[in-house]
């Protein structure tokens, strides 16, 4: 699709009017505006536009815990307020700091995302005449399609080489010390570039965080305590996720309960400050003087070595001799059998999923990463798995054939195909990069699901929604004309039913359904593909 600035403005206006019809959202908007403009007395029209983008497209609503555009995407299309491609343009937009790498006057430009390294084509015939190579653009990019993007008219342009180099240096240092896709929120950009003291003009990550916290209403003593706590805690370089069960997480929890600051920019700014605070090596203490062995210890060592030599000359088994030598010298492992067991880290599947998406965006670009984002559903499924290597073919089969349909995670065939494509790519990546073999043991089922799961996702659009009903599992045995079906339960008892034609047309022999019997009729609550039998009916 193509879009002019006025088209984007119109879409935002329609979405905002629809959002403000929801109970409580006008009040929530007023409170959000106060946070966004906490240190601005008289915001101009462009600042108001940036707030509108943040509130509608990015900020999780207190009512829904997701941004309004995601919550109402289907509604505004079904109500005829916006076309689907206009909603997709809003949903897929994202904020960033972009460097102009080339310009074609009268057509557009190519932008490099300084956060992710991705390249994005910019379509803007008029704006192209005002751009030059090495310009830095800060703001929101609206995705019009795979090869077309449009920059928000509220974005800013910097032609200052010092600003660009300072940004590149800080972002590169942060990337080298963390995993995951780096993104800056609209609120964070506002604090960095449009506040009375733009953080972009400050080289120090600590000072940028201090400026933002102060602008957010945090007093100097509290800010000093935050930095002192961060400075005294080394960063664990092996962690995949920062801000959970660490000093940064404790700080964010304190801010969440005791202040009104926006936690997303707080997390990013404080993480950069934490990296900077702990980057200076602490004074190295001189090594302790080695303790000299006592006479008794020397005799024990000589005795152990003599016993080893005797055994070797007698031709005894070397493996046993080495084991005895380690025992005599006190070098053997602890007897605790749990010592060799990998510790459990609930949420590790989600961490690996985020690493996969980060590497995908870095190597193949943000469009590919967005296409594979449905794999995040596996993060929710695998929250209780504490060791990634424990994720096996049975888990993946349960996830794809039962968990996704049961939770209503697939709105239709397209979402099912996207989820399977993401799962296949993730399995291949885990095999190649993590050494965890998932694809081969799951390949046959995955190939079959390419055909069955989209059909099941379509069928589940016509089932009865009864959240508190459990039901019984039935297998589809026969399908006839006019919605006629034959089902079998676990005891091989057969029953004939006439279903809604829309539902029956999407079922196949071998499918499973969860249903309840009411007034002698079968009410279908949920459908599953035939491949679910391996996990639902296993003895």
N, C-alpha and C positions, 0 to 999 in steps of 0.2 A: 504494500500500500504506500501511498504518498500522503504527506500531511504538511500543512502550512502551520505557522505559529498560531494563527487564529483557530485552526482545526483542533490543535492541542488545547488551547484555552477554552474552546467550547466544550470539549469532552470533559475537562476538569470541572467546568462550571456545572454541567449536567450531573456529573457524579457527586459533586459537593451538595447540590440541592437534594439529591436522593438520599445521601447519607444523613443530612440534617432532618429528614423526616423520621428517622429512627429514634425511639425514646431514649432520652439521656444524652444523645450525641451533641446537641447544641451546647449543653453545659460542659461536656467533655472537650469540645472544641475551644471554648473560652479558656478553660484551664490550660490546655495545650498551648494556646497562643501566648499565655502569660509565661510559660516555661521557655518557649522558643525566643521570645523577645525580652528575656529577663533583664538584659542590660541595654536595651534600645528604647529611647524615649519616643521617637517618632519614626517608625519604619516607613520606608518608601514603597512605591508600587511593586518594585522588583522583589523586595524583601517579603512583601505580602504573598507574592507568587511563590517564592521558595517555601514559605510556611504552608501554603495550600498543598504543594507537592509533598511535603513531609507528612502532613496530617492525613492526607488521603491515600498516599501510595506507599508509605514506609512505616509510619509509627503504628505499633500494635495497639488497637483500640482496647480500652479497659473493658468494654462490653463483650468483645469477641476474642481478644487475645491475638488477633491477626489484623493487618491493615485493612481499612474499610474497602479498598478496591478489590481485595481478595474475597472478602466476605460477601460482597454484593455483586460480584462479577456476573454470575448467572442471572441474577434478578434484573439488572439494568438491560440485559439483552432480551430476556423473556418479556419484559414490560415494553420493549420497543424504544427505550430511551437512547441506547447506543448500539452501534453495530459491533459484532464480535471482534473484528480486527481493530477497532478503536479501543476496546477494552483490553485486548492483548497488548497493544502499544503501551497502555498505562501500566499494566501488571508487570511487563517485562522491563520496564525502565529501571535505571540504576544510577547512582551518583558516583562520581569519580574525579580524578585529577588527570587531565589528558594533555599530552604534548602533540602539537601539530607536526607531523613528519613529512607531509607533502600537501601541496595545494594545486587544484586544477580550477583556475578562475572561470566563473560562470557555471560550475558544476558542484564542487564541494571540496572535501579534503580527507586525508587519512589521519586518524588520531591514534596515538599509543597510550594505553592506560598505564600510568605510572604506578598503579597499585598492583595490577595483575600481569602487566606486560602484554596484554592482548591488543590486537589491532582492530580498529573499527572505522568503517567508511562513513563519512558524514555527507549527507545530501543537503546542500544549502546553496542555491544558485546565487542569491544576493549576498549572503554572508561570506561567501568564499573570497570576495574582493577585499574584505577587511582582514583576512587572515594571512599570516606569514609563517614559514617554517620556524620551529622552536618556540612558537607561542605556547603558553600554558592556559588551558581552558578548565575552569572549575565549575561543576554543576551537574545537572541531571541529563542523561542521554536517553531519549525515547527510541525504542527499537521498533522500526517500521517493517523490518523483514531481515532475512539473512544477510543482505548486502546493502542495507539502507538504515541510517539512523538520523535522528534530528536532535540537536542540542536545545535545551530549554532556553527560552529568551531571557530568563533570569540568571543565566550563568555569567561568570566573570572571565575576563581575559587579562592575563599578565604577560607583559613583554619584558620583564625584569630578569636578566640572566642570574642574578644572585638568588632570587626567590626560587627559580627552577633548580639550580644546583643544590640549594639547601634542602629542597623537597626530595630530590633524587637521593641525596646522601642519607637522609633520615629513613626514607622508605626502604632503601637497600639494606641498611643496618637492621631494621625491624624484620625484613623478610629472611635474612640470614639466621635469625634466632628463633623463628617460630614456623609452625606448619599451619596450613589452612589458607583459604582465599582471603586476601586483605580487601576490606571494603570500608569506606568512610560513609557515615550516615549524613543525611541532609543537615541534621542538627549540629553534627560535629563540624562540617564544613562551614556552617554559619558562624560558629564560635572561632574557627581558625582564620577565616578570611574576611568576615564582615563585622566582627565585634569591634568595639572602640579600640582595642589593642589586638590587631590581627595576630594570631599565633604564628602565621606563616613568616612573620618578620622576626621571629625569635628562633635562634638556632637550637637552643637547648630543649630537649623533650620534656625535661622536668619543668622548665619555665613555661612551656606551652600548657602543660597540665595544670600548673599553678594558676596561670591566667584564666583558664577555663573554669576551674573550681571556684576561684574568687568571683568570676562573673556569674556563677551559678548560685552565689549566696553563701558559700562556705567560708567561715572565719579563718584568719591566718593561723591561729593556734591549732585548729583541727587539721588544716592542710599540712602543717609541720609534722603533726603526729602521723599522718598518712605516709609522708615521705620517709620519716624515720623508721617506720615499720617495714616499708618496702626495702630500704637500704640495708637493713639488718638481716634480710632473708635472701639467701642465694637462690638463683633461678635454677630449677632442675631442667637441664638441657634435654633430658630424655622424655619430658612430658609432651604429649600431643595437644592437650587442651589446657589453656590457662584461664583462670577465673573460676575454677571449681575445686574445692577442697585444697586451697592454697591461700597464701596471704592476700593475693589479689581478690580471690573470692570472698574472704572475710571482710575486706575493705568495701567491696561492692555491696555486701549484705548490710553493712553498717550504713552506707549511703542510702540504700533502699528503704530502710526503716526510719532513719532519722532526718532525711532530707527529701527534696522534691527533684533532685537532679535526674537527667536522662541517663540511664545506666549504660546504654550502648556506647556513646562517645566517651563516657567515663572509663569504661573498660579499655577502650583502645588507647586513649591518652595515658592512662595509668600504666598500661602494659609497656608502652614505649618509655615512660619515665622509669619504670622498674628495671628495664633492660639497661638504661643509661646509668642508673644509680649503682647497679651491681657490676658494671663493665670494668670499673677501676679495680685492679687486683688488690685484695687485702694484704697487709704486711705479712710476709711469710715468716713464721716462727722458726728459729734454728732447730734442726733435727735433734732429737734427744740422743744423748750419748748411749751407744750400744752397751747392753748389759753383758758382762763377761760371764761365761758359764762357770758354775761351781765345780769343785773337784769331783763331787758325786755325779754331776751331770756329764762331765767328761768321761768318767768311767762307764756310765750307761751307754753313751754313744759308741765308745770303743767296743763294748760288749756286744751291742747290736750289730755293728759292722762285722765283728769276728764271727758271730753266728751266721750272718749272711754268707760270708766267704766259705765257712765250713759246708753249709748246705749246697752252695754252688759246686764245690769240689766233689761233693758226694753225688752230684748229678740230679738233685731234687728239682721239682717243677719251679721254674723261675717266677711265674706269676704268683705262686703261693709265697715264695721267698720275699718278693717285693712287698706283698701284702703284710707279711710278718714284720719286715723292716719298718714299714710305715707305722705299724702299730707300736713297735718298740720305741720308735723315735717320737711318738705322739703326733704323727702327721696324718692319720686316717681321718675320714669325714666324721662328723657328728653322727650319733646313732639315731637321731630324730628322723624317722622316715618321711616326715613332711618337708624336710629340707630341700628335697628335689622337686617339690610340687610348685608349679608356677602360681604366684598369687592371683587372686581374683580381683579384677577391676571392672565392676559393673559400668556399662556404658562404653566399653572398649570397642564394640562393633561400630557405634556411632563415630568414634574417633577415627577408626580406619576408613569409614565411609567418607568422612570429611577430607582425609588425606587423599583418597582416590579422586574426589571432585577437585581438590586443589591442584593435584598433578595434571588432571585432565585439562583444566582451564589454562594452566601454565604451558602445556605442550600443544594443545589443540584449539585453544581459544574459548571465550566465554559462551559462545553459542552452543558448542558441543557440551560443555559442562552443564548448561541449563537444560539441554535435552536429556541428560542423564540424571538430573536432580531427583526424579522419582525414587532413586535408590535410597534416599533418606528415609523412606518408609521402613526399610530394613533396620535402620537405627532404632526406631520405635519398637519393632518386633524383638530385637536382640538386646534390649536394655538389661535383662537379667543374665546375659552371658558374660562371664568375667574373664575368659581367656579366648582370644580370637580363634586360636587353633581348634577350639571345641565346636565352632560353627561348622556343621557338616551338611551332607546332602539331605538328610532327613529334615533338618531345620529349614533348609531352603525350600524343600517340597511343602512343608507345613505352611511356611510363609506365603508361598505363591498360590497354593490350592485351597487353603482354608482361611488363613489370617486376613489376606487382602479381600476376598469376597465377604467374609463374615463381618468385617468392620466397615464395609461400604466404602473402601478406599478407591474403588474403581468406578467412575461415573459412567463409563461406556467402553466400547471396543478400543478406541484410540488410547485411552489411559491404560488399558491392559497391555496393549502393544508397547507403549512407552515404558511401562514398569518392567516388562520382560526384557526389552532391549537394554535397559539400565542394569538389570540383574545379570544378564549375560556378559556385558562389558565389565562389570565389577568382578565377577568370578574369574574372567580371563586376567584381569589386572592383579587380583590377589594371588593367582598362580604364578604370574611372571615376577611381580615385585615383592610379594610377601612370602613366597614359597609355600603357600597354603593351597593345596589342590582341591578345587571346588567344581571345576567345569566338567571333567571327565565323568565323575560319579553322578552328575546331575544332568548330563547332556541329553540322554534319551527322554527324560521327563520334560526337560526344557523345550526340546523340539516339538513334543506333543502339545505342550501348553501354548505354543505359538498359534495353534489352531483352536484349541478348546477354551482358553481363558478369555479371549475377546468375546467369544460367543456367550460365555457364562456372565461376563460383565454386562452384556446387553440384556440377557435374561433377567438379571437381578433388578433391572429397571421396572419390572412388572410384578414383583412379588409383593406380599402384604407386609407392611412395616408394623411390627409389634415388639417393641424393645424389651419387654419383660417376659415374653414367651420363650420357652425352651424348645419343645417339640421333639420329634423322633426323626432319625435318619432313614431315608428311603432311597432305593436305587431305581432308576428309570429302566424298565425292562422292554416295553414296547411303546411305539408311537403310531397313532392312527390318524384318520381324517377328523377335521372339526374339533381338534383339541383333545381327542381321546388318548389316554395314556394308561399304561399298566405299571404299577409300582410294586416293589418287594421290600419288606422290612428285614430286620436282622434275622428273623426267624423264618425267612423265605415265605412268609404269608403274602399272597398277592391281593391287590385291590385295584379296581378299575375306576378311573376318574375322568371327568371332562374339565379341562383347564381353560383359562382364557386363551384364545387363539394366539394372541401376541406372545404369551409366555410359552405355550406348547411349541410354537414354531421355532423357538430358539433353543429348545432342549434337544438332546441326543441320547440314544441308548447308551447306558453306562454312566450317565451323570448321576450325582447324588443331590438330594434335596432335603432340607430340614423343614418339617411341616408339623402341623397340629391337626387333629381330627375334631371337627366341630359340626354337630348336627348331621353326622354321617358323611360329611364332606371333608376333603383334604385342603387345608389352607397352607400354601407354600410360603415359607418365611425367608428362605435363602437357598441359592443354588450353588453347586460346586462342580468342578470338572472331574472326569473319571479318574484322573491321576491322584485325587485325594484319597482313594481307597487305601493306598499304601500306608497312610498315616492315621486315617480315621477308623479303619477296620482291622488294624494289626492286632493279632492275638498276643 
